[in-house]
Amino acid sequence: MKKHKGLIALIVFAVLILPIFLATVIPVINTVETVHADSNYEYNKTLYQPTNYIYNQNDYYFWKFGLTSFDGVGCEVVSVYNIMLMIDRPRPLAEIIYDFEKNGSEMFLGFGGSNPLRLGRYFDGQEIRYAKYFSMKSLQDAANAYDDCNIIISYWNNNPPWNGLHTIAVKKTDELYCAYNKYSVILTGSSLKDFSTDYFIIGYIIGG
């Protein structure tokens, strides 16, 4: 009988209480996101805007993203910023951050960075073609078909999920791959596996 009472209580919560809770909380979260997006943009746009590739997001510790600082959580934004340079569609870093905050790509009010599965939202908004790949093999096979292409890779760091994830932009030219924001320098390799861990999340080829 106790088990049935517990099940009934769970059903009541799911059917009656949870929708009310979500209906109350979600608008509050949306309001907070809108306010901090506008506030962050007003602040970030006063900073010196980079015009070249970003090699190390940690240099941007004084920038704001969500309710936290940009340096520890900005890899998805940086990957998109670098990709936009690669495809000759550069945009100010402050504007890209603002777009991420407004389109719902940030996670946990910025403390979780951005959702790598939602990077397509940005490219959709810019009317840029892209393709998604959900395994390293399929991404590498697709890249092999191009002489030149622009790639984003997102992967869990070792010992997932405790060490977080990382997202980088990669430029393929002929048979050479160059990765940006992997460390503080440009890394080169002969395949995409040279830059990722075994814990692949998602990949994109942009503008192909």
Summary of the structure (lengths in Angstrom):
residues: 208
radius of gyration: 19.6
end to end distance: 60.6
largest distance: 68.7
contacts: 633
relative contact order: 0.14
helix: 45%
strand: 21%
